[in-house]
Amino acid sequence: MARAHDRNETRGIPGHHAPPLILLFGSLYVISFILVHQSQQTGAEARSRSSQSPANRNYGDELAKKTDRVIQKGLGETVGDTDITPVVNAKKWPGWTILSGLPNPASFSWTLATTGINALLCLCILDMVYRAPILYPSHELSFARVGYVSDTSASLLVREPDSKQLPIFVSYRHVSDTNHRPVDSSWKSVATEYWLSNATDYTFTIAIKGLQPISRYQYSVSNNQTGYFTTSPSHGHVAAGTDKLTFLTSSCIKPRFPYNPLSHPLSMRGFKHLAQWLPSLKASFMLFLGDFIYIDVPRRFGSDPETYRREYRQVYSSPDWPSVSKDLPWIHVMDDHEIANDWDGNTTAPYPAAADPWHIYHTSVNPPPVAPEASYFQFTHGPASFFLMDTRRYRTPSQPLSANSSEKSMLGPEQLAHLLSFLSRGEPEGVKWKFVISSIPFTRNWRFGSTDTWANYLHERQIILEAMWSVTPGTGIVILSGDRHEFAATAFPPPKDSQWPVSATVHEFSTSPLSMFYLPFRTYKEREGEGEMCVKYVPDGNSKFGAVEVMGGKGEQGVMRFRLFVDGEEVWDHVLTTGPAVVGGGRGRDAVWG
C-alpha cells in the first residue's frame, strides 16, 4: 500500500529529478565548449605551420582559384583528393548558433555567446530551485492569521520564534464596520502564552468566543501583529446591508511561478491578482482546496517534518501574503503536493511528516472536524452549508483495481457515511445550498492523469451522486474542486427517465491554479454517453480563482452565482437556481421548476 515519494511523476509534471540532471548536462556543455575551443586552437596552429611551406602555398593558391570557379557555378567539384563542394558559411548564420546552442567553428564570438546564454539559464535554474530553500528558510517568521470564523467565535493562529517576545498577550475589541473606530474603548484579553517550542514550530492557537453575529472585531497580539475579522450571520441569514454571502475558492500555489529572476524568491503573482479584487468582492473567507505547498516541485529537499514545515513558513513569509490575509480568513483542505505527487498511500511515510505542519498551520484553525481525530470538516455559514472532504488520507490505492470496483474507496467507510448523512439531513430555514469540497475533480472529463481523480473511483462516486440527486427538494448541490491547473464547470444531470428530476442536476466548479503554471495542452473533454456536460472550460491562465455569491432571502428557490477571475480579470460568470421546494415525482417537480 505504501507509495514511495520519489516515484515517477504520473501526470508529466516536472519532478525533483529534473534540476540536478539539467545542471549536470549544463556542466558537461561548458566543459565540452572549453575542450572544443582548445582543440580548434591546436588545429589552427598546426594548419598555420603547414601553410608556411612553399609547396603548400602554391597548392593553396590553385585550390582557391578552382574553388572560386565552383562557387560561381553553384556546383561541386573535386580537385585531387579534396572535395570542394560549396558549403554555407556558418558565420553567416549566427541565429542558428544561438538557437541550437552548438559551437560555431567559424566564429568564436558566437560560440562564446551561445555558451554564455546556456550558462545563464543554468544559473537561473540554480536561483529558482535552491535560492529560497537555502537563503530563505523563514525561521524568523512572526505572523498571525485568522482561520474559521463562526457567528459567535473566531480561531486565530500566532507564530513567534523570538523568546524575547514572551509572554505573548492576545486581546480583541469590537469595531465599527466602516471606519474601524472602536465601538467600545476597552480591549478584552483572551490569551497569554508564556512558552513556545519547536514542537509546534513556535505557534499557538486561540479560540475567541462569546462574540456577536455579524459583528466586526480587531485582534491584537503583543508581538506587533494585528488584523480584523467579521463574524458570520446566524444560520439561514445574511449580513445586514447585503443580500448575499460571498466566498472565494482556488488551489495550487508556488512562490515565484512563473519564474522572474528579478522578483522576490517568495513572491506570489497570484496573490497580487487576488488582492486587487478583495476590496470590491468583500468575501467572508477563502476556501483553499489543496496544494498550498509543492514539496516535490521543482525539487524535493527531504521528507522530514522540518522540510515540510519550511515550505509552509515560506508561503506565510511571502511579501504578498499580508495583502490576502489581513481581512480574509482562510480555510483549507489537503491535496497531494502537501505529501507527494498523486498520493494514495494513506498514512504511510512520508504522510506523518507531511501531516505535522498541516495540522500545526491549517487544521488547528479550521472548522471543527466531523469526528474526533478526523481530517474532514463541516460547517454552516449563513445561507450555505459545507462539507470539506479529505481525499488523500483515507483512500485505497489507485491501482490495480478497476475504476468500477466496489472495493475501492476515496473516502473510507466512516467519511463516506458522514458525507451521506450531511447530504440527507435537513437544513435550517434559509439554508438552500450544500457545498461539497473536494481537492480533486469529481468529473471524469479530465482525460489526463485521471487515475488520481474521482474518475478512478466510479463505484463510490455513483453512490455519492445518487445521494446528491436525492437531497431535500429546494436544496441545491454544488461541488467545488481544484488540482488540475485549469478551470471547468461541469453539470451532472440525473439519468434520463430516472426517479430524479432534471432540477436535481449537480454542478461542479473546478478552479486552479491561484499562482502556478497552467497546462499548455487541452486535457478536458466531454464524451457522449457519460452523462457529464461541459458548461465552461477555461484552460489558460497562471492565476485563477472563483467568487461564489449565495443569495439570501425568503423565497422558495435559492440563487447562487459563480464568477471566474483569470490573471486579474473577470472572464465568466454563471447563475444557478435550486429546484422547487415541492415533494412529488420527477416530472411533476420539473414542470414546476421549468
Secondary structure in CASP SS format (residue, H / E / C, confidence):
PFRMAT SS
TARGET T0000
AUTHOR 0000-0000-0000
METHOD secondary structure of the structure
MODEL  1
M C 1.00
A C 1.00
R C 1.00
A C 1.00
H C 1.00
D C 1.00
R C 1.00
N C 1.00
E C 1.00
T C 1.00
R C 1.00
G C 1.00
I C 1.00
P C 1.00
G C 1.00
H C 1.00
H C 1.00
A H 1.00
P H 1.00
P H 1.00
L H 1.00
I H 1.00
L H 1.00
L H 1.00
F H 1.00
G H 1.00
S H 1.00
L H 1.00
Y H 1.00
V H 1.00
I H 1.00
S H 1.00
F H 1.00
I H 1.00
L H 1.00
V H 1.00
H H 1.00
Q H 1.00
S H 1.00
Q H 1.00
Q H 1.00
T H 1.00
G H 1.00
A H 1.00
E H 1.00
A H 1.00
R H 1.00
S H 1.00
R H 1.00
S H 1.00
S C 1.00
Q C 1.00
S C 1.00
P H 1.00
A H 1.00
N H 1.00
R H 1.00
N H 1.00
Y H 1.00
G H 1.00
D H 1.00
E H 1.00
L H 1.00
A H 1.00
K H 1.00
K H 1.00
T H 1.00
D H 1.00
R H 1.00
V H 1.00
I H 1.00
Q H 1.00
K H 1.00
G C 1.00
L C 1.00
G C 1.00
E C 1.00
T E 1.00
V E 1.00
G C 1.00
D C 1.00
T E 1.00
D E 1.00
I C 1.00
T C 1.00
P C 1.00
V C 1.00
V C 1.00
N C 1.00
A H 1.00
K H 1.00
K H 1.00
W C 1.00
P H 1.00
G H 1.00
W H 1.00
T H 1.00
I H 1.00
L H 1.00
S H 1.00
G C 1.00
L C 1.00
P C 1.00
N C 1.00
P C 1.00
A C 1.00
S C 1.00
F H 1.00
S H 1.00
W H 1.00
T H 1.00
L H 1.00
A H 1.00
T H 1.00
T H 1.00
G H 1.00
I H 1.00
N H 1.00
A H 1.00
L H 1.00
L H 1.00
C H 1.00
L H 1.00
C H 1.00
I H 1.00
L H 1.00
D H 1.00
M H 1.00
V H 1.00
Y H 1.00
R H 1.00
A H 1.00
P H 1.00
I H 1.00
L H 1.00
Y C 1.00
P C 1.00
S C 1.00
H C 1.00
E C 1.00
L C 1.00
S C 1.00
F E 1.00
A E 1.00
R E 1.00
V E 1.00
G E 1.00
Y E 1.00
V E 1.00
S C 1.00
D C 1.00
T C 1.00
S C 1.00
A E 1.00
S E 1.00
L E 1.00
L E 1.00
V E 1.00
R E 1.00
E C 1.00
P C 1.00
D C 1.00
S H 1.00
K H 1.00
Q H 1.00
L C 1.00
P C 1.00
I E 1.00
F E 1.00
V E 1.00
S E 1.00
Y E 1.00
R E 1.00
H E 1.00
V E 1.00
S C 1.00
D C 1.00
T C 1.00
N C 1.00
H C 1.00
R C 1.00
P E 1.00
V C 1.00
D C 1.00
S C 1.00
S C 1.00
W C 1.00
K E 1.00
S E 1.00
V E 1.00
A E 1.00
T E 1.00
E E 1.00
Y C 1.00
W C 1.00
L C 1.00
S C 1.00
N H 1.00
A H 1.00
T H 1.00
D C 1.00
Y C 1.00
T E 1.00
F E 1.00
T E 1.00
I E 1.00
A E 1.00
I E 1.00
K C 1.00
G C 1.00
L C 1.00
Q C 1.00
P C 1.00
I C 1.00
S C 1.00
R E 1.00
Y E 1.00
Q E 1.00
Y E 1.00
S E 1.00
V E 1.00
S C 1.00
N C 1.00
N C 1.00
Q E 1.00
T E 1.00
G E 1.00
Y E 1.00
F E 1.00
T E 1.00
T C 1.00
S C 1.00
P C 1.00
S C 1.00
H C 1.00
G C 1.00
H C 1.00
V C 1.00
A C 1.00
A C 1.00
G C 1.00
T C 1.00
D C 1.00
K E 1.00
L E 1.00
T E 1.00
F E 1.00
L E 1.00
T E 1.00
S E 1.00
S C 1.00
C C 1.00
I E 1.00
K C 1.00
P C 1.00
R C 1.00
F C 1.00
P C 1.00
Y C 1.00
N C 1.00
P C 1.00
L C 1.00
S C 1.00
H C 1.00
P C 1.00
L C 1.00
S C 1.00
M C 1.00
R H 1.00
G H 1.00
F H 1.00
K H 1.00
H H 1.00
L H 1.00
A H 1.00
Q H 1.00
W H 1.00
L H 1.00
P H 1.00
S H 1.00
L H 1.00
K C 1.00
A C 1.00
S C 1.00
F C 1.00
M E 1.00
L E 1.00
F E 1.00
L C 1.00
G C 1.00
D C 1.00
F C 1.00
I C 1.00
Y C 1.00
I C 1.00
D C 1.00
V C 1.00
P C 1.00
R C 1.00
R C 1.00
F C 1.00
G C 1.00
S C 1.00
D C 1.00
P H 1.00
E H 1.00
T H 1.00
Y H 1.00
R H 1.00
R H 1.00
E H 1.00
Y H 1.00
R H 1.00
Q H 1.00
V H 1.00
Y H 1.00
S C 1.00
S C 1.00
P C 1.00
D C 1.00
W C 1.00
P H 1.00
S H 1.00
V H 1.00
S C 1.00
K C 1.00
D C 1.00
L C 1.00
P C 1.00
W E 1.00
I E 1.00
H E 1.00
V C 1.00
M C 1.00
D C 1.00
D H 1.00
H H 1.00
E H 1.00
I C 1.00
A C 1.00
N C 1.00
D C 1.00
W C 1.00
D C 1.00
G C 1.00
N C 1.00
T C 1.00
T C 1.00
A C 1.00
P C 1.00
Y H 1.00
P H 1.00
A H 1.00
A H 1.00
A H 1.00
D H 1.00
P H 1.00
W H 1.00
H H 1.00
I H 1.00
Y H 1.00
H C 1.00
T H 1.00
S H 1.00
V H 1.00
N C 1.00
P C 1.00
P C 1.00
P E 1.00
V C 1.00
A C 1.00
P C 1.00
E C 1.00
A C 1.00
S C 1.00
Y C 1.00
F E 1.00
Q E 1.00
F E 1.00
T E 1.00
H E 1.00
G C 1.00
P C 1.00
A E 1.00
S E 1.00
F E 1.00
F E 1.00
L E 1.00
M C 1.00
D C 1.00
T C 1.00
R C 1.00
R C 1.00
Y C 1.00
R C 1.00
T C 1.00
P C 1.00
S C 1.00
Q C 1.00
P C 1.00
L C 1.00
S C 1.00
A C 1.00
N C 1.00
S C 1.00
S C 1.00
E C 1.00
K C 1.00
S C 1.00
M C 1.00
L C 1.00
G C 1.00
P H 1.00
E H 1.00
Q H 1.00
L H 1.00
A H 1.00
H H 1.00
L H 1.00
L H 1.00
S H 1.00
F H 1.00
L H 1.00
S H 1.00
R C 1.00
G C 1.00
E C 1.00
P C 1.00
E C 1.00
G C 1.00
V C 1.00
K C 1.00
W E 1.00
K E 1.00
F E 1.00
V E 1.00
I E 1.00
S C 1.00
S C 1.00
I C 1.00
P C 1.00
F C 1.00
T C 1.00
R C 1.00
N C 1.00
W E 1.00
R C 1.00
F C 1.00
G C 1.00
S H 1.00
T H 1.00
D H 1.00
T C 1.00
W H 1.00
A H 1.00
N H 1.00
Y C 1.00
L H 1.00
H H 1.00
E H 1.00
R H 1.00
Q H 1.00
I H 1.00
I H 1.00
L H 1.00
E H 1.00
A H 1.00
M H 1.00
W H 1.00
S C 1.00
V C 1.00
T C 1.00
P C 1.00
G C 1.00
T C 1.00
G E 1.00
I E 1.00
V E 1.00
I E 1.00
L E 1.00
S E 1.00
G C 1.00
D C 1.00
R C 1.00
H C 1.00
E C 1.00
F E 1.00
A E 1.00
A E 1.00
T E 1.00
A E 1.00
F E 1.00
P C 1.00
P C 1.00
P C 1.00
K C 1.00
D C 1.00
S C 1.00
Q C 1.00
W C 1.00
P C 1.00
V H 1.00
S H 1.00
A H 1.00
T C 1.00
V E 1.00
H E 1.00
E E 1.00
F E 1.00
S E 1.00
T C 1.00
S C 1.00
P C 1.00
L C 1.00
S E 1.00
M C 1.00
F C 1.00
Y C 1.00
L C 1.00
P C 1.00
F C 1.00
R C 1.00
T C 1.00
Y E 1.00
K C 1.00
E C 1.00
R C 1.00
E C 1.00
G C 1.00
E C 1.00
G C 1.00
E C 1.00
M E 1.00
C E 1.00
V E 1.00
K E 1.00
Y E 1.00
V E 1.00
P C 1.00
D C 1.00
G C 1.00
N C 1.00
S C 1.00
K E 1.00
F E 1.00
G E 1.00
A E 1.00
V E 1.00
E E 1.00
V E 1.00
M E 1.00
G C 1.00
G C 1.00
K C 1.00
G C 1.00
E C 1.00
Q C 1.00
G C 1.00
V E 1.00
M E 1.00
R E 1.00
F E 1.00
R E 1.00
L E 1.00
F E 1.00
V E 1.00
D C 1.00
G C 1.00
E E 1.00
E E 1.00
V E 1.00
W E 1.00
D E 1.00
H E 1.00
V E 1.00
L E 1.00
T E 1.00
T C 1.00
G C 1.00
P C 1.00
A C 1.00
V C 1.00
V C 1.00
G C 1.00
G C 1.00
G H 1.00
R H 1.00
G H 1.00
R H 1.00
D H 1.00
A H 1.00
V H 1.00
W H 1.00
G C 1.00
END
